[in-house]
């Protein structure tokens, strides 16, 4: 159970990384920076989701599954 919890925490850290924006105390981060980061994360999530769907459908159909090299490190 501990390994599973540690794996879930690691996945959570990768899915929701801390931002490196440094701002004075009490000042919210600049809107453009936050907005562009959200947009980038959303695009990345869509790409990974589409790839996962393609892999799942291929596995279900019994076709060999090809995983891009840059995605192998994330699993």
Biopython code that builds the backbone (N, CA, C, O; Angstrom):
import numpy as np
from Bio.PDB.StructureBuilder import StructureBuilder

atoms = [
    (1, "UNK", "N", (0.818, -1.183, 0.000)),
    (1, "UNK", "CA", (0.000, 0.000, 0.000)),
    (1, "UNK", "C", (0.875, 1.265, 0.000)),
    (1, "UNK", "O", (0.521, 2.268, -0.620)),
    (2, "UNK", "N", (1.999, 1.210, 0.688)),
    (2, "UNK", "CA", (2.877, 2.376, 0.751)),
    (2, "UNK", "C", (3.459, 2.704, -0.619)),
    (2, "UNK", "O", (3.589, 3.874, -0.978)),
    (3, "UNK", "N", (3.815, 1.650, -1.396)),
    (3, "UNK", "CA", (4.346, 1.883, -2.750)),
    (3, "UNK", "C", (3.294, 2.548, -3.623)),
    (3, "UNK", "O", (3.596, 3.446, -4.409)),
    (4, "UNK", "N", (2.061, 2.097, -3.474)),
    (4, "UNK", "CA", (0.967, 2.661, -4.261)),
    (4, "UNK", "C", (0.761, 4.135, -3.907)),
    (4, "UNK", "O", (0.579, 4.972, -4.791)),
    (5, "UNK", "N", (0.791, 4.444, -2.613)),
    (5, "UNK", "CA", (0.632, 5.834, -2.166)),
    (5, "UNK", "C", (1.777, 6.708, -2.681)),
    (5, "UNK", "O", (1.555, 7.835, -3.124)),
    (6, "UNK", "N", (2.990, 6.185, -2.618)),
    (6, "UNK", "CA", (4.145, 6.939, -3.101)),
    (6, "UNK", "C", (4.040, 7.174, -4.598)),
    (6, "UNK", "O", (4.375, 8.254, -5.084)),
    (7, "UNK", "N", (3.573, 6.162, -5.335)),
    (7, "UNK", "CA", (3.408, 6.314, -6.783)),
    (7, "UNK", "C", (2.346, 7.359, -7.098)),
    (7, "UNK", "O", (2.516, 8.156, -8.021)),
    (8, "UNK", "N", (1.256, 7.364, -6.342)),
    (8, "UNK", "CA", (0.187, 8.346, -6.565)),
    (8, "UNK", "C", (0.682, 9.767, -6.262)),
    (8, "UNK", "O", (0.355, 10.703, -6.991)),
    (9, "UNK", "N", (1.467, 9.928, -5.192)),
    (9, "UNK", "CA", (2.023, 11.248, -4.876)),
    (9, "UNK", "C", (2.948, 11.719, -5.990)),
    (9, "UNK", "O", (2.924, 12.889, -6.369)),
    (10, "UNK", "N", (3.768, 10.800, -6.518)),
    (10, "UNK", "CA", (4.682, 11.150, -7.599)),
    (10, "UNK", "C", (3.902, 11.565, -8.847)),
    (10, "UNK", "O", (4.247, 12.553, -9.495)),
    (11, "UNK", "N", (2.862, 10.819, -9.182)),
    (11, "UNK", "CA", (2.035, 11.169, -10.339)),
    (11, "UNK", "C", (1.360, 12.524, -10.137)),
    (11, "UNK", "O", (1.241, 13.312, -11.075)),
    (12, "UNK", "N", (0.923, 12.787, -8.921)),
    (12, "UNK", "CA", (0.282, 14.065, -8.619)),
    (12, "UNK", "C", (1.269, 15.219, -8.786)),
    (12, "UNK", "O", (0.923, 16.268, -9.328)),
    (13, "UNK", "N", (2.501, 15.016, -8.316)),
    (13, "UNK", "CA", (3.518, 16.069, -8.471)),
    (13, "UNK", "C", (3.806, 16.342, -9.942)),
    (13, "UNK", "O", (4.012, 17.490, -10.337)),
    (14, "UNK", "N", (3.820, 15.264, -10.769)),
    (14, "UNK", "CA", (4.073, 15.463, -12.200)),
    (14, "UNK", "C", (2.885, 16.122, -12.895)),
    (14, "UNK", "O", (3.068, 16.943, -13.794)),
    (15, "UNK", "N", (1.678, 15.769, -12.484)),
    (15, "UNK", "CA", (0.481, 16.319, -13.124)),
    (15, "UNK", "C", (0.255, 17.768, -12.727)),
    (15, "UNK", "O", (-0.223, 18.564, -13.535)),
    (16, "UNK", "N", (0.595, 18.122, -11.486)),
    (16, "UNK", "CA", (0.360, 19.471, -10.989)),
    (16, "UNK", "C", (1.641, 20.047, -10.401)),
    (16, "UNK", "O", (1.757, 20.196, -9.185)),
    (17, "UNK", "N", (2.614, 20.374, -11.271)),
    (17, "UNK", "CA", (3.893, 20.886, -10.770)),
    (17, "UNK", "C", (3.739, 22.275, -10.157)),
    (17, "UNK", "O", (2.845, 23.045, -10.509)),
    (18, "UNK", "N", (4.624, 22.556, -9.249)),
    (18, "UNK", "CA", (4.645, 23.886, -8.637)),
    (18, "UNK", "C", (5.132, 24.898, -9.664)),
    (18, "UNK", "O", (6.016, 24.598, -10.467)),
    (19, "UNK", "N", (4.568, 26.066, -9.641)),
    (19, "UNK", "CA", (5.039, 27.103, -10.554)),
    (19, "UNK", "C", (6.279, 27.756, -9.972)),
    (19, "UNK", "O", (6.425, 27.846, -8.753)),
    (20, "UNK", "N", (7.164, 28.207, -10.832)),
    (20, "UNK", "CA", (8.401, 28.848, -10.392)),
    (20, "UNK", "C", (8.308, 30.369, -10.471)),
    (20, "UNK", "O", (9.328, 31.055, -10.550)),
    (21, "UNK", "N", (7.099, 30.888, -10.448)),
    (21, "UNK", "CA", (6.902, 32.326, -10.533)),
    (21, "UNK", "C", (7.154, 32.933, -9.163)),
    (21, "UNK", "O", (6.514, 32.551, -8.183)),
    (22, "UNK", "N", (8.077, 33.871, -9.094)),
    (22, "UNK", "CA", (8.392, 34.545, -7.840)),
    (22, "UNK", "C", (7.763, 35.930, -7.871)),
    (22, "UNK", "O", (8.056, 36.738, -8.753)),
    (23, "UNK", "N", (6.889, 36.196, -6.893)),
    (23, "UNK", "CA", (6.208, 37.493, -6.812)),
    (23, "UNK", "C", (6.312, 38.003, -5.384)),
    (23, "UNK", "O", (6.496, 37.207, -4.462)),
    (24, "UNK", "N", (6.198, 39.301, -5.181)),
    (24, "UNK", "CA", (6.236, 39.840, -3.813)),
    (24, "UNK", "C", (5.069, 39.288, -2.980)),
    (24, "UNK", "O", (4.048, 38.875, -3.529)),
    (25, "UNK", "N", (5.233, 39.285, -1.667)),
    (25, "UNK", "CA", (4.193, 38.768, -0.772)),
    (25, "UNK", "C", (2.870, 39.495, -0.982)),
    (25, "UNK", "O", (2.821, 40.721, -1.083)),
    (26, "UNK", "N", (1.809, 38.715, -1.043)),
    (26, "UNK", "CA", (0.478, 39.292, -1.161)),
    (26, "UNK", "C", (0.090, 39.687, -2.576)),
    (26, "UNK", "O", (-1.050, 40.092, -2.805)),
    (27, "UNK", "N", (1.008, 39.579, -3.533)),
    (27, "UNK", "CA", (0.720, 39.956, -4.912)),
    (27, "UNK", "C", (0.448, 38.695, -5.715)),
    (27, "UNK", "O", (1.255, 37.765, -5.695)),
    (28, "UNK", "N", (-0.669, 38.649, -6.415)),
    (28, "UNK", "CA", (-0.929, 37.454, -7.232)),
    (28, "UNK", "C", (0.029, 37.399, -8.410)),
    (28, "UNK", "O", (0.551, 38.435, -8.823)),
    (29, "UNK", "N", (0.272, 36.226, -8.958)),
    (29, "UNK", "CA", (1.159, 36.130, -10.120)),
    (29, "UNK", "C", (0.546, 36.857, -11.315)),
    (29, "UNK", "O", (-0.674, 37.002, -11.389)),
    (30, "UNK", "N", (1.366, 37.306, -12.233)),
    (30, "UNK", "CA", (0.846, 37.993, -13.410)),
    (30, "UNK", "C", (-0.140, 37.108, -14.163)),
    (30, "UNK", "O", (0.088, 35.908, -14.312)),
    (31, "UNK", "N", (-1.228, 37.694, -14.635)),
    (31, "UNK", "CA", (-2.296, 36.947, -15.288)),
    (31, "UNK", "C", (-1.793, 36.226, -16.532)),
    (31, "UNK", "O", (-2.143, 35.067, -16.757)),
    (32, "UNK", "N", (-0.985, 36.889, -17.335)),
    (32, "UNK", "CA", (-0.517, 36.289, -18.582)),
    (32, "UNK", "C", (0.322, 35.040, -18.343)),
    (32, "UNK", "O", (0.205, 34.057, -19.075)),
    (33, "UNK", "N", (1.166, 35.081, -17.320)),
    (33, "UNK", "CA", (2.013, 33.931, -17.024)),
    (33, "UNK", "C", (1.141, 32.755, -16.607)),
    (33, "UNK", "O", (1.312, 31.646, -17.113)),
    (34, "UNK", "N", (0.224, 32.985, -15.701)),
    (34, "UNK", "CA", (-0.644, 31.923, -15.221)),
    (34, "UNK", "C", (-1.509, 31.382, -16.353)),
    (34, "UNK", "O", (-1.689, 30.170, -16.477)),
    (35, "UNK", "N", (-2.037, 32.265, -17.166)),
    (35, "UNK", "CA", (-2.909, 31.862, -18.264)),
    (35, "UNK", "C", (-2.163, 31.018, -19.290)),
    (35, "UNK", "O", (-2.681, 30.008, -19.767)),
    (36, "UNK", "N", (-0.942, 31.435, -19.629)),
    (36, "UNK", "CA", (-0.172, 30.677, -20.616)),
    (36, "UNK", "C", (0.252, 29.316, -20.059)),
    (36, "UNK", "O", (0.282, 28.327, -20.791)),
    (37, "UNK", "N", (0.577, 29.266, -18.777)),
    (37, "UNK", "CA", (0.932, 27.985, -18.166)),
    (37, "UNK", "C", (-0.257, 27.043, -18.181)),
    (37, "UNK", "O", (-0.108, 25.861, -18.488)),
    (38, "UNK", "N", (-1.429, 27.551, -17.854)),
    (38, "UNK", "CA", (-2.640, 26.719, -17.876)),
    (38, "UNK", "C", (-2.921, 26.214, -19.283)),
    (38, "UNK", "O", (-3.265, 25.048, -19.478)),
    (39, "UNK", "N", (-2.772, 27.096, -20.256)),
    (39, "UNK", "CA", (-3.014, 26.717, -21.644)),
    (39, "UNK", "C", (-2.047, 25.615, -22.067)),
    (39, "UNK", "O", (-2.444, 24.651, -22.721)),
    (40, "UNK", "N", (-0.775, 25.760, -21.690)),
    (40, "UNK", "CA", (0.228, 24.762, -22.043)),
    (40, "UNK", "C", (-0.079, 23.418, -21.371)),
    (40, "UNK", "O", (0.016, 22.372, -22.013)),
    (41, "UNK", "N", (-0.440, 23.438, -20.103)),
    (41, "UNK", "CA", (-0.769, 22.202, -19.392)),
    (41, "UNK", "C", (-2.004, 21.541, -19.991)),
    (41, "UNK", "O", (-2.064, 20.317, -20.112)),
    (42, "UNK", "N", (-2.990, 22.357, -20.366)),
    (42, "UNK", "CA", (-4.207, 21.818, -20.966)),
    (42, "UNK", "C", (-3.888, 21.121, -22.289)),
    (42, "UNK", "O", (-4.386, 20.028, -22.557)),
    (43, "UNK", "N", (-3.054, 21.762, -23.115)),
    (43, "UNK", "CA", (-2.661, 21.150, -24.391)),
    (43, "UNK", "C", (-1.919, 19.841, -24.157)),
    (43, "UNK", "O", (-2.180, 18.843, -24.829)),
    (44, "UNK", "N", (-1.000, 19.849, -23.209)),
    (44, "UNK", "CA", (-0.221, 18.648, -22.910)),
    (44, "UNK", "C", (-1.137, 17.531, -22.413)),
    (44, "UNK", "O", (-0.967, 16.374, -22.799)),
    (45, "UNK", "N", (-2.098, 17.864, -21.568)),
    (45, "UNK", "CA", (-3.038, 16.867, -21.068)),
    (45, "UNK", "C", (-3.873, 16.288, -22.207)),
    (45, "UNK", "O", (-4.150, 15.089, -22.222)),
    (46, "UNK", "N", (-4.276, 17.123, -23.155)),
    (46, "UNK", "CA", (-5.045, 16.650, -24.306)),
    (46, "UNK", "C", (-4.215, 15.689, -25.164)),
    (46, "UNK", "O", (-4.721, 14.674, -25.642)),
    (47, "UNK", "N", (-2.942, 16.021, -25.352)),
    (47, "UNK", "CA", (-2.055, 15.148, -26.143)),
    (47, "UNK", "C", (-1.900, 13.798, -25.453)),
    (47, "UNK", "O", (-2.030, 12.757, -26.099)),
    (48, "UNK", "N", (-1.622, 13.800, -24.150)),
    (48, "UNK", "CA", (-1.448, 12.546, -23.419)),
    (48, "UNK", "C", (-2.749, 11.753, -23.385)),
    (48, "UNK", "O", (-2.734, 10.529, -23.507)),
    (49, "UNK", "N", (-3.872, 12.443, -23.221)),
    (49, "UNK", "CA", (-5.161, 11.753, -23.195)),
    (49, "UNK", "C", (-5.471, 11.086, -24.523)),
    (49, "UNK", "O", (-5.948, 9.952, -24.557)),
    (50, "UNK", "N", (-5.202, 11.784, -25.609)),
    (50, "UNK", "CA", (-5.440, 11.216, -26.939)),
    (50, "UNK", "C", (-4.535, 10.009, -27.179)),
    (50, "UNK", "O", (-4.970, 9.009, -27.751)),
    (51, "UNK", "N", (-3.290, 10.100, -26.747)),
    (51, "UNK", "CA", (-2.359, 8.977, -26.917)),
    (51, "UNK", "C", (-2.813, 7.782, -26.088)),
    (51, "UNK", "O", (-2.742, 6.644, -26.553)),
    (52, "UNK", "N", (-3.277, 8.027, -24.873)),
    (52, "UNK", "CA", (-3.754, 6.936, -24.020)),
    (52, "UNK", "C", (-4.978, 6.271, -24.635)),
    (52, "UNK", "O", (-5.110, 5.048, -24.591)),
    (53, "UNK", "N", (-5.870, 7.068, -25.205)),
    (53, "UNK", "CA", (-7.059, 6.517, -25.850)),
    (53, "UNK", "C", (-6.681, 5.652, -27.049)),
    (53, "UNK", "O", (-7.230, 4.566, -27.238)),
    (54, "UNK", "N", (-5.739, 6.140, -27.857)),
    (54, "UNK", "CA", (-5.290, 5.351, -29.017)),
    (54, "UNK", "C", (-4.669, 4.024, -28.572)),
    (54, "UNK", "O", (-4.933, 2.980, -29.169)),
    (55, "UNK", "N", (-3.834, 4.071, -27.510)),
    (55, "UNK", "CA", (-3.220, 2.843, -27.010)),
    (55, "UNK", "C", (-4.275, 1.868, -26.492)),
    (55, "UNK", "O", (-4.211, 0.671, -26.771)),
    (56, "UNK", "N", (-5.241, 2.384, -25.740)),
    (56, "UNK", "CA", (-6.282, 1.520, -25.181)),
    (56, "UNK", "C", (-7.113, 0.872, -26.283)),
    (56, "UNK", "O", (-7.422, -0.317, -26.211)),
    (57, "UNK", "N", (-7.473, 1.645, -27.298)),
    (57, "UNK", "CA", (-8.259, 1.094, -28.400)),
    (57, "UNK", "C", (-7.453, 0.052, -29.182)),
    (57, "UNK", "O", (-8.000, -0.965, -29.610)),
    (58, "UNK", "N", (-6.163, 0.306, -29.366)),
    (58, "UNK", "CA", (-5.306, -0.651, -30.076)),
    (58, "UNK", "C", (-5.176, -1.941, -29.276)),
    (58, "UNK", "O", (-5.241, -3.031, -29.844)),
    (59, "UNK", "N", (-4.990, -1.825, -27.951)),
    (59, "UNK", "CA", (-4.889, -3.020, -27.113)),
    (59, "UNK", "C", (-6.189, -3.812, -27.152)),
    (59, "UNK", "O", (-6.171, -5.039, -27.238)),
    (60, "UNK", "N", (-7.302, -3.116, -27.089)),
    (60, "UNK", "CA", (-8.607, -3.779, -27.105)),
    (60, "UNK", "C", (-8.829, -4.515, -28.429)),
    (60, "UNK", "O", (-9.410, -5.599, -28.455)),
    (61, "UNK", "N", (-8.362, -3.917, -29.523)),
    (61, "UNK", "CA", (-8.524, -4.527, -30.840)),
    (61, "UNK", "C", (-7.488, -5.621, -31.090)),
    (61, "UNK", "O", (-7.564, -6.323, -32.098)),
    (62, "UNK", "N", (-6.526, -5.773, -30.188)),
    (62, "UNK", "CA", (-5.511, -6.812, -30.338)),
    (62, "UNK", "C", (-4.358, -6.419, -31.235)),
    (62, "UNK", "O", (-3.583, -7.278, -31.656)),
    (63, "UNK", "N", (-4.228, -5.143, -31.533)),
    (63, "UNK", "CA", (-3.123, -4.668, -32.365)),
    (63, "UNK", "C", (-1.901, -4.408, -31.490)),
    (63, "UNK", "O", (-2.039, -4.092, -30.308)),
    (64, "UNK", "N", (-0.708, -4.539, -32.063)),
    (64, "UNK", "CA", (0.489, -4.212, -31.273)),
    (64, "UNK", "C", (0.496, -2.723, -30.919)),
    (64, "UNK", "O", (0.116, -1.872, -31.723)),
    (65, "UNK", "N", (0.932, -2.441, -29.718)),
    (65, "UNK", "CA", (0.934, -1.068, -29.235)),
    (65, "UNK", "C", (2.320, -0.471, -29.396)),
    (65, "UNK", "O", (3.304, -1.038, -28.922)),
    (66, "UNK", "N", (2.399, 0.669, -30.061)),
    (66, "UNK", "CA", (3.658, 1.380, -30.249)),
    (66, "UNK", "C", (3.629, 2.611, -29.367)),
    (66, "UNK", "O", (2.716, 3.431, -29.465)),
    (67, "UNK", "N", (4.622, 2.743, -28.507)),
    (67, "UNK", "CA", (4.706, 3.876, -27.594)),
    (67, "UNK", "C", (5.881, 4.741, -28.006)),
    (67, "UNK", "O", (6.991, 4.240, -28.184)),
    (68, "UNK", "N", (5.646, 6.032, -28.159)),
    (68, "UNK", "CA", (6.720, 6.957, -28.515)),
    (68, "UNK", "C", (7.783, 6.939, -27.420)),
    (68, "UNK", "O", (7.469, 6.780, -26.241)),
    (69, "UNK", "N", (9.034, 7.102, -27.819)),
    (69, "UNK", "CA", (10.131, 7.029, -26.848)),
    (69, "UNK", "C", (10.013, 8.053, -25.742)),
    (69, "UNK", "O", (10.324, 7.745, -24.591)),
    (70, "UNK", "N", (9.572, 9.266, -26.051)),
    (70, "UNK", "CA", (9.493, 10.296, -25.027)),
    (70, "UNK", "C", (8.373, 9.994, -24.020)),
    (70, "UNK", "O", (8.379, 10.557, -22.926)),
    (71, "UNK", "N", (7.420, 9.127, -24.358)),
    (71, "UNK", "CA", (6.350, 8.762, -23.429)),
    (71, "UNK", "C", (6.727, 7.574, -22.563)),
    (71, "UNK", "O", (6.117, 7.366, -21.514)),
    (72, "UNK", "N", (7.718, 6.784, -22.974)),
    (72, "UNK", "CA", (8.120, 5.626, -22.191)),
    (72, "UNK", "C", (8.664, 6.038, -20.839)),
    (72, "UNK", "O", (8.495, 5.304, -19.866)),
    (73, "UNK", "N", (9.308, 7.184, -20.747)),
    (73, "UNK", "CA", (9.899, 7.634, -19.484)),
    (73, "UNK", "C", (8.847, 8.076, -18.482)),
    (73, "UNK", "O", (9.128, 8.142, -17.285)),
    (74, "UNK", "N", (7.636, 8.383, -18.949)),
    (74, "UNK", "CA", (6.594, 8.862, -18.063)),
    (74, "UNK", "C", (5.838, 7.721, -17.390)),
    (74, "UNK", "O", (5.184, 7.924, -16.368)),
    (75, "UNK", "N", (5.926, 6.548, -17.952)),
    (75, "UNK", "CA", (5.162, 5.414, -17.394)),
    (75, "UNK", "C", (5.851, 4.796, -16.213)),
    (75, "UNK", "O", (5.342, 3.838, -15.633)),
]
sb = StructureBuilder()
sb.init_structure("model")
sb.init_model(0)
sb.init_chain("A")
sb.init_seg("    ")
for serial, (resi, resn, name, xyz) in enumerate(atoms, 1):
    if name == "N":
        sb.init_residue(resn, " ", resi, " ")
    sb.init_atom(name, np.array(xyz, "f"), 0.0, 1.0, " ", f" {name:<3s}", serial, name[0])
structure = sb.get_structure()
